[in-house]
């Protein structure tokens, strides 16, 4: 199952409990907004909605939406690198680091290319390209 699929399913099922009348449309909106990098996709929709619900006086709904936001953000931080790492044969930590440094140095394109650069270095290392031999 892809990252987008589990995000949509978690969001839809949670919103069916929190706000059933708007669950489908808001799950679709959150799914589309999830494309935005920087790991803030779901929070961009859910946090303002939670704040408005709290201001109106519906504290229970506001707290539920904040909890859903935290669950979705944690799921993205944990599951996304694991799924990507497993699909391309890398461990989760180097995958996260390559995505982060790729984003820092190259923006959105670097975020996408970072794991591929890591794969290139890993392959070169396995091929013995970086081995230094000393002559006696």
Secondary structure, DSSP 8 states (H G I E B T S, - for coil): --HHHHHHHHHHHHHHHH-GGGHHHHHHHHHHHTTSSTT-HHHHHHHHHHHHHHHHT-HHHHHHHHHHHHHHHHHHHHHHHHHHHHHHT--HHHHHHHHHHHHHHHHHHHHHHHHHHHHHHHHHHHTTTT------
